[in-house]
Amino acid sequence: MKRFRCGDVVPGCSATFVGGEDDILVGVGEHAVRDHGLVEVPAELVLAVRGALVDA
């Protein structure tokens, strides 16, 4: 089980995701499009998210 806090990558965002790595990546992708206005999730963001995952 992992945890990701969006604010660790996007300052000021309070969204938090908990689950398996794949589930978190899907949720973060949807969140990035819906709440941060991204049209697609760049590979750099995926790497940043993976680097910010911690054990839950």
Buried (B, 14 or more C-beta within 10 A) or exposed (E): EBBBBBEBBBEEBEBBBEBEEEEBBEBBBEBBEEEBEEEEBEEEBBEBBBEBBEEE
